[in-house]
Amino acid sequence: MEIVFIGLIFLLLALFGTPLFVIIGAIALLSFHSVGIDTSAVIVEMYRISNTPALLAIPLFSFTGYILAESKTPQRLVDLSQALFGWIPGGLAVVALVSCAIFTAFTGASGITIIALGGLLFPAMLQNAYSEKFSLGLLTSCGNLGLLFPPSLPIILYALVAKININTLFVAGFVPGVLLLILVSFYCFYKGVTLSVPRTRVTFRNLYKAIKAAIWEIPLPIIVIGGIYGGLFTVTEAAAVSAFYVLIVEVFIYRDIKLSSDVPRIMKESMLLVGGILVILGTALGLTNYLIDAEIPMKILQFLRSFVQTKLVFLIMLNLFLLVVGCMLDIFSAIIVVVPLITPIALDFGVNPIHLGVIFLVNLGIGYTTPPVGMNLFIASFRFRKSILSLYAASLPFLAILLVALIIITYIPEISLWLVNVVGIK
């Protein structure tokens, strides 16, 4: 009875907006205290992970993403994409799709992508004969696709929490990410034809102008991705290189960012995000220590075994569960809280840990735009000043496509593991 009463109190605190780390930390402290273990056990796991060199990549890549978001990089990225893809049916929609995916890969947050690129792309799509419903659905749903491409922060965080190789997960996410882009692009082609959307004629002059404008930003993905997979530097070193490179380019070359006023503000804003992640990480890992000591994952597994007999059924339940989690929690909190519980259960059902990471990230990305409370639906409602109900309707076709892709990725593990096996990263 006492446990139920305490649970109701925490539920009420959550409903009234109490920060997640406070609730998680309180549960962890009470749990250890109830079994007579010193509460210092809550922070032991945080000490371990704080000594992990790859942890430094999170603040560095976060700073890089915020710098790009505050500069005129979004406009240059859109112009370059338009010069490259504007000639195909639904060209501007594909431009929006690719631009959002690339931008999210570097910022690590699709909500930031909606804010940064939405104001540029939404009016442009309306002017090019795309319907308002299609435009809203595309911009609300498709920033999530960049979560599978390096240097995505959720991939780094997942790898740290699940204790798997970051580079391996980067490689594993590439083909599924391309699959998502291709499936949504086909829908963009279809809408471009049915709506008779005008195409942009490719000219050498426009292409040269776009490349010249973005000439200092084009090498960034090549430096980061090529440097990691070429063995030139680690993920942490890649994060440091990208942060330094972007700072020099945006402050001293393009001069979009002012060193004296903008950089301190951006540093503060980006580190607030990182601080939130680290606080949740510390409290959640403390709670995870208790759950593992109490053999909670094993008890959940035993319970599931009485209802679930096959890997197929487990994956169905896993997808449904993760879609709900992705809808209710931000991706960083979901990774930190849920991964330690799910991983041992999935392994017992024979799910490859790398494949599990891809399934996890795809689900959480889709959850961002899953009604009724997907976070990106509310961000888009604020950004585009549209009702939340209109965004539900606008996002449904894209949600259906992404769910089809999720099914393919879930039940054909070779899509995630093929490139890993080819590259030979362990």
C-alpha positions as a Markdown table, in Angstrom:
| # | Residue | x | y | z |
|---|---|---|---|---|
| 1 | Met | 0.0 | 0.0 | 0.0 |
| 2 | Glu | 2.9 | 2.3 | 0.9 |
| 3 | Ile | 4.5 | 1.7 | -2.5 |
| 4 | Val | 1.2 | 2.6 | -4.3 |
| 5 | Phe | 0.9 | 5.8 | -2.3 |
| 6 | Ile | 4.5 | 6.9 | -3.1 |
| 7 | Gly | 3.9 | 6.0 | -6.8 |
| 8 | Leu | 0.8 | 8.2 | -6.9 |
| 9 | Ile | 2.8 | 11.1 | -5.4 |
| 10 | Phe | 5.5 | 10.8 | -8.0 |
| 11 | Leu | 2.8 | 10.6 | -10.7 |
| 12 | Leu | 1.2 | 13.8 | -9.5 |
| 13 | Leu | 4.6 | 15.5 | -9.3 |
| 14 | Ala | 5.2 | 14.6 | -12.9 |
| 15 | Leu | 1.8 | 15.8 | -14.0 |
| 16 | Phe | 2.4 | 19.2 | -12.3 |
| 17 | Gly | 5.7 | 19.6 | -14.3 |
| 18 | Thr | 8.3 | 18.5 | -11.8 |
| 19 | Pro | 11.6 | 18.0 | -13.7 |
| 20 | Leu | 12.3 | 14.4 | -14.7 |
| 21 | Phe | 15.7 | 14.3 | -13.0 |
| 22 | Val | 14.1 | 15.2 | -9.6 |
| 23 | Ile | 11.6 | 12.4 | -9.8 |
| 24 | Ile | 14.2 | 9.8 | -11.0 |
| 25 | Gly | 16.7 | 10.9 | -8.4 |
| 26 | Ala | 14.1 | 10.8 | -5.6 |
| 27 | Ile | 13.0 | 7.3 | -6.6 |
| 28 | Ala | 16.6 | 6.2 | -6.7 |
| 29 | Leu | 17.4 | 7.6 | -3.2 |
| 30 | Leu | 14.3 | 6.1 | -1.7 |
| 31 | Ser | 15.0 | 2.7 | -3.3 |
| 32 | Phe | 18.5 | 2.4 | -2.0 |
| 33 | His | 17.4 | 3.7 | 1.4 |
| 34 | Ser | 14.6 | 1.1 | 1.6 |
| 35 | Val | 17.2 | -1.7 | 1.3 |
| 36 | Gly | 19.7 | -0.2 | 3.7 |
| 37 | Ile | 22.3 | 0.8 | 1.0 |
| 38 | Asp | 24.2 | 4.1 | 1.3 |
| 39 | Thr | 22.6 | 6.6 | -1.0 |
| 40 | Ser | 26.1 | 7.4 | -2.4 |
| 41 | Ala | 25.4 | 4.4 | -4.6 |
| 42 | Val | 23.3 | 6.7 | -6.7 |
| 43 | Ile | 26.3 | 8.6 | -8.1 |
| 44 | Val | 28.8 | 5.7 | -8.5 |
| 45 | Glu | 27.7 | 4.9 | -12.0 |
| 46 | Met | 27.9 | 8.6 | -13.0 |
| 47 | Tyr | 31.5 | 8.7 | -11.8 |
| 48 | Arg | 32.3 | 5.7 | -14.1 |
| 49 | Ile | 30.7 | 7.3 | -17.1 |
| 50 | Ser | 32.3 | 10.7 | -16.4 |
| 51 | Asn | 35.7 | 9.0 | -17.0 |
| 52 | Thr | 34.5 | 7.8 | -20.5 |
| 53 | Pro | 36.4 | 10.0 | -23.1 |
| 54 | Ala | 33.5 | 9.8 | -25.6 |
| 55 | Leu | 31.3 | 11.7 | -23.1 |
| 56 | Leu | 33.1 | 14.9 | -24.1 |
| 57 | Ala | 31.7 | 14.5 | -27.6 |
| 58 | Ile | 28.2 | 15.5 | -26.4 |
| 59 | Pro | 28.9 | 19.1 | -25.3 |
| 60 | Leu | 31.2 | 19.7 | -28.3 |
| 61 | Phe | 28.7 | 18.5 | -30.9 |
| 62 | Ser | 25.9 | 20.3 | -29.1 |
| 63 | Phe | 27.9 | 23.6 | -29.3 |
| 64 | Thr | 28.6 | 22.9 | -33.0 |
| 65 | Gly | 24.8 | 22.4 | -33.7 |
| 66 | Tyr | 23.8 | 25.5 | -31.8 |
| 67 | Ile | 26.4 | 27.6 | -33.7 |
| 68 | Leu | 25.0 | 26.3 | -37.0 |
| 69 | Ala | 21.4 | 27.0 | -36.0 |
| 70 | Glu | 22.2 | 30.6 | -35.0 |
| 71 | Ser | 24.1 | 31.4 | -38.2 |
| 72 | Lys | 22.9 | 31.7 | -41.7 |
| 73 | Thr | 23.8 | 28.0 | -42.4 |
| 74 | Pro | 20.2 | 27.0 | -42.7 |
| 75 | Gln | 19.7 | 29.4 | -45.6 |
| 76 | Arg | 22.9 | 28.4 | -47.4 |
| 77 | Leu | 22.0 | 24.7 | -46.9 |
| 78 | Val | 18.6 | 25.1 | -48.4 |
| 79 | Asp | 20.0 | 27.1 | -51.4 |
| 80 | Leu | 22.6 | 24.4 | -52.1 |
| 81 | Ser | 20.0 | 21.6 | -51.8 |
| 82 | Gln | 17.7 | 23.5 | -54.1 |
| 83 | Ala | 20.4 | 24.0 | -56.7 |
| 84 | Leu | 21.1 | 20.2 | -56.6 |
| 85 | Phe | 17.6 | 18.7 | -56.3 |
| 86 | Gly | 15.2 | 21.4 | -57.5 |
| 87 | Trp | 15.0 | 19.9 | -61.0 |
| 88 | Ile | 13.3 | 16.6 | -59.9 |
| 89 | Pro | 9.5 | 16.2 | -59.4 |
| 90 | Gly | 8.8 | 17.4 | -55.9 |
| 91 | Gly | 12.2 | 18.9 | -55.8 |
| 92 | Leu | 11.6 | 21.5 | -53.1 |
| 93 | Ala | 10.1 | 18.8 | -50.9 |
| 94 | Val | 13.2 | 16.7 | -51.3 |
| 95 | Val | 15.3 | 19.8 | -50.6 |
| 96 | Ala | 13.3 | 20.2 | -47.3 |
| 97 | Leu | 13.7 | 16.6 | -46.5 |
| 98 | Val | 17.5 | 16.4 | -47.1 |
| 99 | Ser | 18.1 | 19.8 | -45.4 |
| 100 | Cys | 16.2 | 18.8 | -42.3 |
| 101 | Ala | 18.0 | 15.4 | -42.1 |
| 102 | Ile | 21.4 | 17.0 | -42.4 |
| 103 | Phe | 20.7 | 19.7 | -40.0 |
| 104 | Thr | 19.2 | 17.3 | -37.4 |
| 105 | Ala | 22.3 | 15.1 | -37.7 |
| 106 | Phe | 24.5 | 18.0 | -36.5 |
| 107 | Thr | 22.1 | 19.6 | -33.9 |
| 108 | Gly | 20.9 | 16.3 | -32.5 |
| 109 | Ala | 17.4 | 17.7 | -32.0 |
| 110 | Ser | 14.6 | 17.7 | -34.6 |
| 111 | Gly | 12.8 | 20.4 | -32.6 |
| 112 | Ile | 15.7 | 22.8 | -33.3 |
| 113 | Thr | 15.4 | 21.9 | -37.0 |
| 114 | Ile | 11.7 | 22.9 | -37.1 |
| 115 | Ile | 12.5 | 26.2 | -35.6 |
| 116 | Ala | 15.6 | 26.9 | -37.7 |
| 117 | Leu | 14.4 | 25.7 | -41.1 |
| 118 | Gly | 10.7 | 26.0 | -40.8 |
| 119 | Gly | 10.6 | 29.7 | -41.3 |
| 120 | Leu | 12.6 | 29.3 | -44.5 |
| 121 | Leu | 11.0 | 26.3 | -46.1 |
| 122 | Phe | 7.3 | 26.6 | -45.2 |
| 123 | Pro | 6.6 | 29.9 | -47.1 |
| 124 | Ala | 8.8 | 28.7 | -50.0 |
| 125 | Met | 6.8 | 25.5 | -50.3 |
| 126 | Leu | 3.5 | 27.3 | -50.3 |
| 127 | Gln | 4.8 | 29.7 | -53.0 |
| 128 | Asn | 5.7 | 26.6 | -55.1 |
| 129 | Ala | 2.2 | 25.2 | -55.1 |
| 130 | Tyr | 2.6 | 22.6 | -52.3 |
| 131 | Ser | -0.5 | 22.4 | -50.2 |
| 132 | Glu | -0.4 | 23.7 | -46.7 |
| 133 | Lys | -1.2 | 20.3 | -45.2 |
| 134 | Phe | 1.6 | 18.5 | -47.1 |
| 135 | Ser | 4.1 | 21.2 | -46.2 |
| 136 | Leu | 3.2 | 21.1 | -42.5 |
| 137 | Gly | 3.4 | 17.3 | -42.4 |
| 138 | Leu | 6.8 | 17.2 | -44.1 |
| 139 | Leu | 8.4 | 19.8 | -41.9 |
| 140 | Thr | 6.9 | 18.4 | -38.7 |
| 141 | Ser | 7.8 | 14.8 | -39.4 |
| 142 | Cys | 11.1 | 14.7 | -41.3 |
| 143 | Gly | 13.6 | 16.3 | -39.2 |
| 144 | Asn | 13.7 | 13.1 | -37.2 |
| 145 | Leu | 15.4 | 11.3 | -40.1 |
| 146 | Gly | 18.7 | 12.8 | -39.3 |
| 147 | Leu | 18.9 | 11.1 | -36.0 |
| 148 | Leu | 20.5 | 8.0 | -37.6 |
| 149 | Phe | 23.3 | 9.9 | -39.3 |
| 150 | Pro | 26.6 | 10.9 | -37.7 |
| 151 | Pro | 27.4 | 12.9 | -35.6 |
| 152 | Ser | 23.9 | 12.4 | -34.1 |
| 153 | Leu | 24.0 | 13.1 | -30.3 |
| 154 | Pro | 21.3 | 10.4 | -29.6 |
| 155 | Ile | 23.5 | 7.8 | -31.2 |
| 156 | Ile | 26.5 | 8.8 | -29.0 |
| 157 | Leu | 24.3 | 8.8 | -25.9 |
| 158 | Tyr | 22.7 | 5.5 | -26.7 |
| 159 | Ala | 26.2 | 3.9 | -27.3 |
| 160 | Leu | 27.4 | 5.2 | -24.0 |
| 161 | Val | 24.4 | 4.0 | -22.0 |
| 162 | Ala | 24.2 | 0.6 | -23.8 |
| 163 | Lys | 28.1 | 0.2 | -23.6 |
| 164 | Ile | 28.5 | -0.5 | -27.3 |
| 165 | Asn | 31.0 | 1.0 | -29.9 |
| 166 | Ile | 29.9 | 4.4 | -31.1 |
| 167 | Asn | 31.5 | 4.0 | -34.5 |
| 168 | Thr | 29.6 | 0.7 | -35.0 |
| 169 | Leu | 26.3 | 2.3 | -34.3 |
| 170 | Phe | 27.1 | 5.2 | -36.6 |
| 171 | Val | 27.7 | 2.6 | -39.4 |
| 172 | Ala | 24.6 | 0.6 | -38.5 |
| 173 | Gly | 22.4 | 3.6 | -38.7 |
| 174 | Phe | 23.5 | 4.7 | -42.2 |
| 175 | Val | 21.5 | 2.3 | -44.4 |
| 176 | Pro | 18.3 | 2.5 | -42.3 |
| 177 | Gly | 18.6 | 6.3 | -42.5 |
| 178 | Val | 19.0 | 6.2 | -46.2 |
| 179 | Leu | 16.0 | 3.9 | -46.5 |
| 180 | Leu | 13.8 | 6.3 | -44.5 |
| 181 | Leu | 14.9 | 9.2 | -46.8 |
| 182 | Ile | 14.2 | 7.1 | -50.0 |
| 183 | Leu | 10.7 | 6.1 | -48.9 |
| 184 | Val | 9.7 | 9.6 | -47.9 |
| 185 | Ser | 11.3 | 11.0 | -51.1 |
| 186 | Phe | 9.1 | 8.7 | -53.2 |
| 187 | Tyr | 6.0 | 10.3 | -51.5 |
| 188 | Cys | 7.5 | 13.7 | -52.3 |
| 189 | Phe | 7.9 | 12.7 | -56.0 |
| 190 | Tyr | 4.3 | 11.5 | -56.0 |
| 191 | Lys | 3.0 | 14.8 | -54.5 |
| 192 | Gly | 5.1 | 16.9 | -56.8 |
| 193 | Val | 3.6 | 15.2 | -59.9 |
| 194 | Thr | -0.1 | 15.2 | -58.6 |
| 195 | Leu | 0.1 | 18.8 | -57.5 |
| 196 | Ser | 1.9 | 19.9 | -60.7 |
| 197 | Val | 4.6 | 21.6 | -58.7 |
| 198 | Pro | 7.0 | 23.7 | -60.9 |
| 199 | Arg | 10.6 | 22.5 | -61.0 |
| 200 | Thr | 13.7 | 24.6 | -60.7 |
| 201 | Arg | 15.9 | 24.4 | -63.8 |
| 202 | Val | 19.4 | 23.6 | -62.9 |
| 203 | Thr | 21.9 | 26.1 | -64.2 |
| 204 | Phe | 25.7 | 26.2 | -63.7 |
| 205 | Arg | 25.4 | 29.8 | -62.5 |
| 206 | Asn | 22.9 | 28.9 | -59.7 |
| 207 | Leu | 24.9 | 25.8 | -58.7 |
| 208 | Tyr | 28.2 | 27.7 | -58.7 |
| 209 | Lys | 26.6 | 30.5 | -56.6 |
| 210 | Ala | 25.2 | 28.1 | -54.0 |
| 211 | Ile | 28.5 | 26.1 | -53.7 |
| 212 | Lys | 30.4 | 29.3 | -53.4 |
| 213 | Ala | 28.2 | 30.6 | -50.6 |
| 214 | Ala | 28.4 | 27.3 | -48.7 |
| 215 | Ile | 32.0 | 26.5 | -49.6 |
| 216 | Trp | 33.3 | 26.6 | -46.0 |
| 217 | Glu | 30.4 | 24.5 | -44.7 |
| 218 | Ile | 30.4 | 21.8 | -47.3 |
| 219 | Pro | 33.6 | 20.2 | -45.9 |
| 220 | Leu | 32.2 | 19.8 | -42.4 |
| 221 | Pro | 30.4 | 16.4 | -42.9 |
| 222 | Ile | 33.4 | 15.2 | -44.9 |
| 223 | Ile | 35.8 | 16.2 | -42.1 |
| 224 | Val | 33.7 | 14.6 | -39.3 |
| 225 | Ile | 32.5 | 11.4 | -41.0 |
| 226 | Gly | 35.7 | 10.9 | -43.1 |
| 227 | Gly | 37.9 | 11.6 | -40.2 |
| 228 | Ile | 36.2 | 9.1 | -37.9 |
| 229 | Tyr | 36.0 | 6.2 | -40.5 |
| 230 | Gly | 39.3 | 7.1 | -42.0 |
| 231 | Gly | 41.0 | 6.5 | -38.6 |
| 232 | Leu | 42.3 | 10.1 | -38.4 |
| 233 | Phe | 40.6 | 10.8 | -35.1 |
| 234 | Thr | 38.2 | 9.4 | -32.5 |
| 235 | Val | 34.6 | 10.6 | -32.1 |
| 236 | Thr | 35.7 | 12.9 | -29.3 |
| 237 | Glu | 38.5 | 14.4 | -31.4 |
| 238 | Ala | 36.0 | 14.7 | -34.3 |
| 239 | Ala | 33.7 | 16.7 | -32.0 |
| 240 | Ala | 36.5 | 19.0 | -31.0 |
| 241 | Val | 37.6 | 19.5 | -34.6 |
| 242 | Ser | 34.0 | 20.3 | -35.7 |
| 243 | Ala | 33.4 | 22.7 | -32.9 |
| 244 | Phe | 36.6 | 24.6 | -33.6 |
| 245 | Tyr | 36.1 | 24.6 | -37.4 |
| 246 | Val | 32.5 | 25.9 | -37.1 |
| 247 | Leu | 33.5 | 28.6 | -34.6 |
| 248 | Ile | 36.2 | 29.9 | -37.0 |
| 249 | Val | 34.0 | 29.7 | -40.1 |
| 250 | Glu | 30.9 | 31.3 | -38.6 |
| 251 | Val | 32.6 | 34.0 | -36.5 |
| 252 | Phe | 35.6 | 35.0 | -38.6 |
| 253 | Ile | 34.8 | 34.0 | -42.2 |
| 254 | Tyr | 31.1 | 34.4 | -42.6 |
| 255 | Arg | 30.8 | 36.7 | -39.6 |
| 256 | Asp | 27.2 | 35.5 | -38.9 |
| 257 | Ile | 28.1 | 35.1 | -35.2 |
| 258 | Lys | 29.6 | 37.9 | -33.1 |
| 259 | Leu | 32.4 | 36.7 | -30.9 |
| 260 | Ser | 31.8 | 39.1 | -28.0 |
| 261 | Ser | 28.0 | 38.8 | -27.7 |
| 262 | Asp | 26.7 | 35.8 | -29.6 |
| 263 | Val | 29.3 | 33.2 | -28.7 |
| 264 | Pro | 28.9 | 33.4 | -24.9 |
| 265 | Arg | 25.1 | 33.3 | -25.2 |
| 266 | Ile | 25.3 | 30.2 | -27.5 |
| 267 | Met | 27.7 | 28.5 | -25.2 |
| 268 | Lys | 25.3 | 29.1 | -22.3 |
| 269 | Glu | 22.3 | 27.8 | -24.2 |
| 270 | Ser | 24.0 | 24.7 | -25.6 |
| 271 | Met | 25.5 | 23.8 | -22.2 |
| 272 | Leu | 22.1 | 24.1 | -20.5 |
| 273 | Leu | 21.0 | 21.3 | -22.8 |
| 274 | Val | 24.1 | 19.3 | -22.0 |
| 275 | Gly | 23.7 | 20.0 | -18.3 |
| 276 | Gly | 20.1 | 18.7 | -18.5 |
| 277 | Ile | 21.3 | 15.5 | -20.2 |
| 278 | Leu | 24.1 | 14.9 | -17.6 |
| 279 | Val | 21.8 | 15.5 | -14.6 |
| 280 | Ile | 19.2 | 13.0 | -16.0 |
| 281 | Leu | 22.1 | 10.7 | -16.9 |
| 282 | Gly | 23.4 | 10.7 | -13.3 |
| 283 | Thr | 20.1 | 10.2 | -11.6 |
| 284 | Ala | 18.9 | 7.6 | -14.1 |
| 285 | Leu | 22.1 | 5.5 | -13.9 |
| 286 | Gly | 21.8 | 5.6 | -10.1 |
| 287 | Leu | 18.3 | 4.2 | -10.4 |
| 288 | Thr | 19.5 | 1.7 | -12.9 |
| 289 | Asn | 22.0 | 0.4 | -10.4 |
| 290 | Tyr | 19.2 | -0.3 | -8.0 |
| 291 | Leu | 17.0 | -2.0 | -10.6 |
| 292 | Ile | 19.9 | -4.3 | -11.7 |
| 293 | Asp | 20.8 | -5.1 | -8.0 |
| 294 | Ala | 17.1 | -5.9 | -7.4 |
| 295 | Glu | 17.1 | -8.0 | -10.6 |
| 296 | Ile | 14.1 | -6.0 | -11.9 |
| 297 | Pro | 15.0 | -6.7 | -15.6 |
| 298 | Met | 15.1 | -10.4 | -14.9 |
| 299 | Lys | 11.7 | -10.3 | -13.2 |
| 300 | Ile | 10.2 | -8.3 | -16.2 |
| 301 | Leu | 11.7 | -11.0 | -18.5 |
| 302 | Gln | 10.2 | -13.8 | -16.5 |
| 303 | Phe | 6.8 | -12.0 | -16.6 |
| 304 | Leu | 7.1 | -11.5 | -20.4 |
| 305 | Arg | 8.1 | -15.1 | -20.9 |
| 306 | Ser | 4.7 | -16.2 | -19.6 |
| 307 | Phe | 3.0 | -14.2 | -22.4 |
| 308 | Val | 5.7 | -13.8 | -25.1 |
| 309 | Gln | 7.2 | -16.9 | -26.6 |
| 310 | Thr | 8.9 | -15.7 | -29.8 |
| 311 | Lys | 11.3 | -13.0 | -30.9 |
| 312 | Leu | 8.7 | -11.8 | -33.5 |
| 313 | Val | 6.0 | -11.1 | -30.8 |
| 314 | Phe | 8.6 | -9.5 | -28.6 |
| 315 | Leu | 9.7 | -7.1 | -31.3 |
| 316 | Ile | 6.0 | -6.1 | -31.9 |
| 317 | Met | 5.6 | -5.3 | -28.3 |
| 318 | Leu | 8.9 | -3.5 | -28.2 |
| 319 | Asn | 8.0 | -1.3 | -31.1 |
| 320 | Leu | 4.6 | -0.4 | -29.5 |
| 321 | Phe | 6.2 | 0.3 | -26.2 |
| 322 | Leu | 9.0 | 2.5 | -27.6 |
| 323 | Leu | 6.5 | 4.5 | -29.7 |
| 324 | Val | 4.7 | 5.4 | -26.6 |
| 325 | Val | 7.9 | 6.2 | -24.8 |
| 326 | Gly | 9.0 | 8.4 | -27.7 |
| 327 | Cys | 5.7 | 10.2 | -27.6 |
| 328 | Met | 5.9 | 10.9 | -23.9 |
| 329 | Leu | 9.6 | 11.6 | -23.3 |
| 330 | Asp | 12.3 | 13.5 | -25.1 |
| 331 | Ile | 14.8 | 11.2 | -26.8 |
| 332 | Phe | 17.7 | 11.9 | -24.4 |
| 333 | Ser | 15.6 | 11.0 | -21.3 |
| 334 | Ala | 14.1 | 8.0 | -23.0 |
| 335 | Ile | 17.5 | 6.6 | -23.9 |
| 336 | Ile | 18.9 | 7.1 | -20.4 |
| 337 | Val | 15.9 | 5.7 | -18.6 |
| 338 | Val | 14.7 | 2.8 | -20.8 |
| 339 | Val | 17.9 | 1.4 | -22.5 |
| 340 | Pro | 19.3 | -0.3 | -19.4 |
| 341 | Leu | 16.0 | -2.0 | -18.8 |
| 342 | Ile | 15.3 | -3.1 | -22.3 |
| 343 | Thr | 18.8 | -4.3 | -23.3 |
| 344 | Pro | 19.1 | -7.5 | -21.2 |
| 345 | Ile | 15.5 | -8.5 | -22.1 |
| 346 | Ala | 16.1 | -8.0 | -25.8 |
| 347 | Leu | 19.4 | -9.9 | -25.7 |
| 348 | Asp | 17.6 | -12.8 | -24.1 |
| 349 | Phe | 15.2 | -12.9 | -27.0 |
| 350 | Gly | 18.1 | -13.0 | -29.4 |
| 351 | Val | 18.0 | -9.4 | -30.7 |
| 352 | Asn | 21.4 | -8.1 | -31.8 |
| 353 | Pro | 22.5 | -5.2 | -29.6 |
| 354 | Ile | 23.5 | -3.0 | -32.6 |
| 355 | His | 20.2 | -3.8 | -34.4 |
| 356 | Leu | 18.4 | -3.0 | -31.1 |
| 357 | Gly | 20.0 | 0.4 | -31.1 |
| 358 | Val | 18.8 | 1.2 | -34.6 |
| 359 | Ile | 15.2 | 0.0 | -33.7 |
| 360 | Phe | 15.3 | 2.1 | -30.5 |
| 361 | Leu | 16.4 | 5.3 | -32.3 |
| 362 | Val | 13.9 | 4.9 | -35.2 |
| 363 | Asn | 11.1 | 4.4 | -32.8 |
| 364 | Leu | 11.9 | 7.4 | -30.7 |
| 365 | Gly | 12.2 | 9.6 | -33.8 |
| 366 | Ile | 8.8 | 8.5 | -35.0 |
| 367 | Gly | 7.4 | 9.0 | -31.5 |
| 368 | Tyr | 8.3 | 12.7 | -31.7 |
| 369 | Thr | 5.4 | 13.1 | -34.2 |
| 370 | Thr | 3.0 | 10.5 | -32.9 |
| 371 | Pro | -0.3 | 11.9 | -31.7 |
| 372 | Pro | -1.6 | 12.9 | -29.2 |
| 373 | Val | 1.5 | 14.3 | -27.4 |
| 374 | Gly | 4.5 | 13.9 | -29.7 |
| 375 | Met | 6.8 | 16.8 | -28.9 |
| 376 | Asn | 7.4 | 18.0 | -32.4 |
| 377 | Leu | 3.7 | 18.4 | -33.0 |
| 378 | Phe | 3.6 | 21.1 | -30.3 |
| 379 | Ile | 6.9 | 22.7 | -31.5 |
| 380 | Ala | 5.5 | 22.9 | -35.0 |
| 381 | Ser | 2.2 | 24.2 | -33.7 |
| 382 | Phe | 4.0 | 27.1 | -32.0 |
| 383 | Arg | 6.4 | 27.7 | -35.0 |
| 384 | Phe | 3.8 | 27.7 | -37.8 |
| 385 | Arg | 0.9 | 29.1 | -35.6 |
| 386 | Lys | -1.4 | 26.2 | -36.6 |
| 387 | Ser | -3.7 | 24.2 | -34.4 |
| 388 | Ile | -2.4 | 20.9 | -33.0 |
| 389 | Leu | -5.4 | 19.1 | -34.6 |
| 390 | Ser | -4.4 | 20.3 | -38.1 |
| 391 | Leu | -0.8 | 19.0 | -37.5 |
| 392 | Tyr | -2.2 | 15.6 | -36.4 |
| 393 | Ala | -3.9 | 15.3 | -39.8 |
| 394 | Ala | -0.9 | 16.7 | -41.7 |
| 395 | Ser | 1.5 | 14.3 | -40.1 |
| 396 | Leu | -0.5 | 11.1 | -40.6 |
| 397 | Pro | 0.7 | 10.2 | -44.2 |
| 398 | Phe | 4.3 | 10.7 | -43.2 |
| 399 | Leu | 3.7 | 8.7 | -40.0 |
| 400 | Ala | 2.3 | 5.8 | -42.0 |
| 401 | Ile | 5.4 | 5.8 | -44.3 |
| 402 | Leu | 7.8 | 5.9 | -41.3 |
| 403 | Leu | 5.9 | 3.1 | -39.6 |
| 404 | Val | 6.3 | 1.0 | -42.8 |
| 405 | Ala | 10.0 | 1.7 | -42.7 |
| 406 | Leu | 10.1 | 0.8 | -39.0 |
| 407 | Ile | 8.6 | -2.6 | -39.8 |
| 408 | Ile | 11.1 | -3.2 | -42.5 |
| 409 | Ile | 14.1 | -2.2 | -40.3 |
| 410 | Thr | 12.8 | -4.2 | -37.4 |
| 411 | Tyr | 12.2 | -7.5 | -39.1 |
| 412 | Ile | 15.1 | -7.4 | -41.6 |
| 413 | Pro | 18.1 | -6.9 | -39.3 |
| 414 | Glu | 20.5 | -7.2 | -42.2 |
| 415 | Ile | 19.5 | -3.7 | -43.2 |
| 416 | Ser | 21.3 | -2.5 | -40.0 |
| 417 | Leu | 24.0 | -5.0 | -39.8 |
| 418 | Trp | 25.1 | -5.5 | -43.5 |
| 419 | Leu | 27.3 | -2.4 | -43.6 |
| 420 | Val | 28.7 | -3.2 | -40.2 |
| 421 | Asn | 29.8 | -6.6 | -41.4 |
| 422 | Val | 31.3 | -5.1 | -44.6 |
| 423 | Val | 33.2 | -2.4 | -42.8 |
| 424 | Gly | 34.3 | -4.9 | -40.2 |
| 425 | Ile | 33.9 | -2.6 | -37.2 |
| 426 | Lys | 33.4 | -4.4 | -33.9 |
